[in-house]
Amino acid sequence: MEFVPRQAASAERPEGLFGEPVEVAADALPLERLIALSGRSPSWTPRTMP
């Protein structure tokens, strides 16, 4: 799990792999923090089809 924080903070991060870190609540779960560090929203859900 240490890979993501190092890569997300690195100036040499691969383009398109990580976005800017997203803020999460202080009580966020470890997985939510990891997702947020990668620049993804932990609260994202796919659109449902009608």
C-alpha positions in Angstrom: 0.0 0.0 0.0 3.0 2.3 0.2 3.3 2.4 -3.6 0.4 4.8 -4.2 1.4 7.6 -1.8 4.9 7.5 -3.1 3.8 7.5 -6.8 1.0 10.1 -6.2 3.5 12.5 -4.7 6.3 11.9 -7.2 7.0 14.5 -9.8 7.8 11.5 -12.1 4.4 9.9 -11.8 3.2 8.3 -15.0 0.9 10.6 -16.9 -2.8 9.6 -16.7 -2.2 7.0 -14.0 -2.8 9.2 -11.0 -4.7 12.5 -10.6 -4.3 15.0 -7.9 -5.2 13.6 -4.5 -8.8 14.0 -3.4 -9.7 15.1 0.1 -11.6 12.6 2.3 -13.2 12.7 5.7 -11.0 12.3 8.8 -12.8 9.0 9.5 -12.3 7.6 6.0 -11.5 3.9 5.7 -8.0 2.9 4.6 -9.3 1.8 1.2 -11.0 5.2 0.7 -7.8 7.0 1.6 -5.9 4.9 -0.9 -8.4 5.6 -3.6 -8.3 9.3 -2.8 -4.5 9.4 -3.0 -4.7 8.0 -6.5 -6.8 11.0 -7.5 -10.0 9.0 -7.7 -13.2 9.8 -5.7 -14.0 7.0 -3.2 -17.7 7.9 -3.4 -17.9 7.4 -7.2 -20.5 4.9 -8.4 -21.2 3.8 -12.0 -24.3 5.2 -13.6 -27.2 2.8 -13.5 -29.1 1.9 -16.7 -32.8 2.6 -16.8 
